[in-house]
Amino acid sequence: MTDSLSSRWTERVVVRDGVRLSCRDWGGSGPDVLLLHGLAGHAGEWDATALALRDAGYRVLALDQRGHGSSERRPADVSRAAYVADVVAVVRELGLHRPVLVGQSLGGHTALLTAAAHPGLPAALVLVEAGPGGSNPGVQAAIGDWFAAWPVPFPSREAAVAYLGGGKRPVGEGWADGLDTRGDGLWPRFDADVMVRALDENATRAFWDEWTAITCPTLAVLGQGEQGGIIGDEEYAEMARLRPGLYGVGVPGTGHDVHLERPDVLHALVTGFLGRPVRRAARRAFPCLGAHSNS
């Protein structure tokens, strides 16, 4: 995050059941948008998108979800229900009116579950590399091993960018922005065991019932590069079958971190989707970006 961007948002804090939740409030006077990062991420990942959406006429906030960033680092409850309740608390406490929920990865999953449990809350839903998924018993061990392999503390920002980006500098920059600078180097602003616990439910079940309970217009943005994203063709096909109005777009040349790799494209997709009548948005795509169509 650059100094020029940090001066353009203010911190807003909501406390729910003793858990501190920190938001970046970018201001704006139009329809409300709430941005939700993924596992081990932070609100700053959305800076470019937040600024573009605000300048396009939206009021924008980005939440550091519990266990992450400037929010409570070690909350006792990291259930899916707790994350959903946090979103509801932020919406109510900060006076958001039927916000558009935009979430990436586990943040998208939180947005999905919020829309299912509180159908009157969001005006629309944007899922970036997120879906109902399926039980994945090995996900926690894999994530735990990944965190254990991080060579922390990183000796420099450049080292962190190189390691965390996997060859993609925008991704590395986004992850590095979430690190805490200490005297001996750069450290994560989360605890690995908390992140692993946050996946307890995702490891044991899918969320298709919640998916079919969603009633608001929904845009799914998928990575579509050599490495691809985490939403496979079969999962997307089932998402589209169960919700025929789903509008899905694959972004060529990207992976799981679409919001970091191509924030300009994501901005265009979101504003284009929100600016169209619902029926038209559900049926049309951006052909030049490689659309997934269910009609």
C-alpha positions in Angstrom: 0.0 0.0 0.0 1.4 3.4 -1.0 1.4 6.4 1.4 -0.8 8.3 -1.1 -3.5 5.6 -0.8 -3.3 5.3 2.9 -4.2 9.0 3.2 -7.4 8.4 1.3 -9.2 6.1 3.7 -10.1 6.2 7.4 -10.3 3.4 9.9 -13.7 2.5 11.3 -13.9 0.0 14.2 -16.9 -2.2 15.1 -16.8 -4.4 18.2 -19.0 -7.5 18.2 -19.1 -9.7 21.3 -15.7 -8.3 22.4 -14.1 -8.9 19.0 -12.5 -5.9 17.3 -13.3 -5.5 13.6 -11.3 -2.9 11.6 -12.6 -1.5 8.3 -11.0 0.8 5.7 -13.7 3.4 4.9 -13.0 4.9 1.5 -16.0 7.2 1.6 -18.2 8.0 -1.3 -21.8 8.9 -1.6 -23.3 6.3 -3.9 -24.6 2.7 -3.3 -22.7 0.8 -0.6 -20.0 -1.8 -1.3 -18.4 -4.0 1.3 -15.2 -5.8 0.3 -14.1 -9.1 2.0 -10.6 -10.5 1.6 -9.6 -14.2 1.6 -7.9 -16.5 4.1 -4.7 -15.0 5.5 -5.4 -11.8 3.6 -6.1 -8.2 4.6 -8.3 -5.3 3.7 -5.5 -3.6 1.9 -5.7 -6.1 -0.9 -8.7 -4.2 -2.2 -7.1 -0.7 -2.2 -7.0 -0.4 -6.0 -10.5 -1.8 -6.4 -11.8 0.3 -3.5 -10.4 3.5 -4.9 -11.8 2.8 -8.4 -15.2 1.9 -7.1 -15.4 5.0 -5.0 -14.4 7.2 -7.9 -17.1 5.4 -10.0 -19.8 6.6 -7.6 -20.0 4.0 -4.8 -19.5 4.2 -1.0 -16.8 1.6 -0.3 -15.5 -0.2 2.8 -13.1 -3.0 3.1 -13.1 -5.2 6.2 -10.2 -6.9 8.0 -12.0 -10.1 8.9 -11.5 -11.6 12.4 -8.1 -13.1 12.8 -6.6 -10.9 10.2 -4.8 -7.5 9.8 -5.9 -4.9 12.3 -8.9 -6.9 13.6 -8.8 -9.3 16.6 -5.9 -11.6 15.9 -7.0 -14.6 18.1 -10.8 -14.7 18.3 -12.1 -17.8 20.1 -14.8 -18.3 17.5 -13.7 -18.7 13.8 -16.7 -20.5 12.6 -18.4 -19.6 9.3 -21.3 -18.3 11.4 -19.0 -15.9 13.3 -17.7 -14.4 10.0 -21.2 -13.9 8.7 -22.3 -12.3 12.0 -19.4 -9.9 11.7 -20.5 -8.8 8.3 -24.1 -8.2 9.6 -22.7 -6.2 12.5 -20.5 -4.0 10.2 -23.4 -3.4 7.9 -25.7 -2.3 10.7 -23.2 -0.4 12.9 -21.8 1.6 10.0 -25.2 2.3 8.5 -24.7 0.5 5.1 -27.9 0.1 3.1 -28.3 -3.1 1.2 -24.6 -3.2 0.2 -23.1 -5.1 -2.6 -20.9 -7.8 -1.0 -17.7 -8.5 -2.9 -15.5 -11.3 -1.6 -12.5 -13.2 -2.8 -11.8 -16.8 -1.8 -12.9 -17.4 1.8 -14.2 -13.8 1.8 -16.4 -14.7 -1.1 -17.5 -17.7 0.8 -18.4 -15.4 3.8 -20.3 -13.2 1.4 -22.2 -16.2 -0.1 -23.2 -17.4 3.4 -24.3 -13.9 4.4 -26.5 -13.6 1.3 -28.0 -17.0 2.0 -28.7 -16.4 5.7 -29.8 -12.8 5.3 -31.5 -12.5 1.9 -32.7 -8.9 2.5 -29.2 -7.6 3.4 -27.2 -7.5 0.1 -28.4 -5.8 -3.1 -26.0 -8.0 -5.1 -23.2 -10.5 -4.7 -19.8 -10.7 -6.4 -17.8 -13.8 -5.8 -14.1 -13.7 -6.9 -12.7 -17.2 -7.0 -15.3 -18.5 -4.5 -18.2 -20.9 -4.5 -20.1 -23.5 -2.5 -17.2 -26.0 -2.8 -17.2 -29.5 -1.4 -15.7 -31.3 1.6 -12.0 -31.2 1.4 -10.5 -33.2 4.3 -6.9 -32.4 3.3 -7.2 -28.6 3.0 -6.2 -27.8 6.6 -3.1 -29.9 6.5 -2.1 -28.4 3.2 -2.7 -24.9 4.4 -0.8 -25.5 7.6 2.2 -27.0 5.7 2.2 -23.9 3.4 2.3 -21.5 6.3 5.0 -23.6 8.1 7.2 -23.3 4.9 7.1 -19.5 4.9 10.7 -18.3 5.6 9.7 -15.8 8.2 10.8 -13.3 9.1 11.3 -12.1 5.6 14.5 -10.0 5.6 13.1 -7.4 3.2 10.0 -6.4 1.3 11.5 -7.5 -1.9 12.1 -11.0 -0.5 8.5 -11.2 0.7 7.2 -10.1 -2.7 9.3 -12.6 -4.5 8.3 -15.5 -2.3 4.6 -14.8 -1.8 4.0 -13.7 -5.4 5.2 -17.0 -6.9 6.5 -15.0 -9.9 3.6 -12.6 -10.1 4.7 -9.3 -8.7 1.2 -7.8 -8.2 0.2 -10.8 -6.1 3.4 -10.6 -4.1 2.9 -6.8 -3.5 -0.6 -7.4 -2.3 0.5 -10.1 0.2 3.5 -8.2 1.3 1.3 -5.1 2.1 -0.3 -7.2 4.8 2.9 -8.0 6.6 4.0 -6.4 9.9 7.4 -4.8 9.9 9.4 -5.5 13.1 13.0 -5.0 14.0 14.1 -8.3 12.7 12.1 -8.3 9.4 8.5 -8.8 8.1 6.0 -11.1 9.8 2.5 -12.2 9.1 -0.4 -10.3 10.8 -2.2 -13.5 11.5 -1.6 -16.8 13.3 -1.4 -19.9 11.3 -3.3 -22.1 13.8 -6.2 -19.6 13.7 -6.3 -19.8 9.9 -6.4 -23.5 9.9 -9.2 -23.6 12.4 -11.2 -21.2 10.2 -11.4 -24.0 7.7 -13.0 -26.5 10.0 -16.4 -26.5 8.2 -15.0 -26.2 4.7 -13.0 -29.4 5.4 -16.0 -31.4 6.2 -18.9 -30.3 4.0 -20.2 -28.4 1.0 -22.6 -25.4 1.0 -25.0 -26.1 -1.9 -28.1 -25.6 0.2 -26.8 -22.1 1.1 -26.1 -21.5 -2.6 -29.6 -22.3 -3.7 -31.0 -20.0 -0.9 -29.4 -16.9 -2.4 -31.9 -14.6 -4.1 -29.9 -11.5 -5.1 -28.1 -11.0 -8.5 -24.8 -12.8 -8.5 -21.6 -12.4 -10.5 -18.9 -15.1 -10.3 -15.4 -14.0 -11.4 -13.0 -16.9 -12.1 -9.3 -17.1 -12.7 -8.5 -18.5 -16.1 -4.8 -18.8 -16.6 -2.2 -21.5 -16.9 -2.4 -22.3 -13.2 -6.1 -21.4 -13.1 -8.2 -20.8 -10.1 -9.9 -23.0 -7.5 -13.3 -23.2 -9.1 -13.3 -26.0 -11.5 -15.6 -26.5 -14.5 -17.7 -29.1 -12.7 -18.3 -26.8 -9.7 -19.1 -23.8 -11.9 -21.5 -25.9 -14.1 -23.4 -27.0 -10.9 -23.5 -23.5 -9.6 -25.0 -22.4 -12.9 -27.5 -25.3 -13.0 -28.8 -24.6 -9.6 -29.0 -20.9 -10.1 -29.8 -20.3 -13.8 -29.5 -16.5 -13.4 -25.8 -16.7 -12.4 -23.5 -14.5 -14.4 -20.0 -15.9 -14.7 -16.8 -14.5 -16.3 -13.4 -16.1 -16.5 -10.5 -13.7 -16.7 -7.7 -15.0 -19.0 -4.2 -15.0 -17.7 -5.1 -15.0 -14.0 -5.2 -17.4 -11.1 -6.7 -17.3 -7.7 -5.8 -13.7 -6.9 -7.7 -12.1 -9.8 -8.3 -9.0 -7.6 -4.6 -8.4 -7.3 -3.5 -9.5 -10.8 -6.1 -7.5 -12.7 -7.9 -5.0 -10.5 -8.8 -3.0 -13.6 -10.6 -5.8 -15.2 -12.4 -6.7 -11.9 -13.5 -3.0 -11.6 -14.9 -3.1 -15.1 -16.7 -6.3 -14.5 -18.3 -5.2 -11.2 -19.4 -1.8 -12.5 -20.7 -3.3 -15.7 -22.6 -5.9 -13.8 -24.1 -3.5 -11.3 -25.0 -1.0 -14.0 -27.1 -3.4 -16.1 -30.7 -4.4 -15.5 -30.8 -7.6 -13.5 -32.2 -9.8 -16.2 -29.7 -8.6 -18.8 -26.8 -8.9 -16.3 -27.7 -12.5 -15.6 -27.6 -13.5 -19.3 -24.8 -11.5 -20.9 -21.1 -11.6 -20.4 -17.9 -9.8 -21.6 -17.0 -12.1 -24.6 -13.5 -10.6 -24.8 -12.7 -11.8 -21.3 -13.8 -15.4 -21.9 -17.3 -15.8 -20.4 -18.7 -18.8 -18.8 -22.3 -19.0 -20.1 -25.2 -21.1 -18.7 -27.7 -20.1 -21.3 
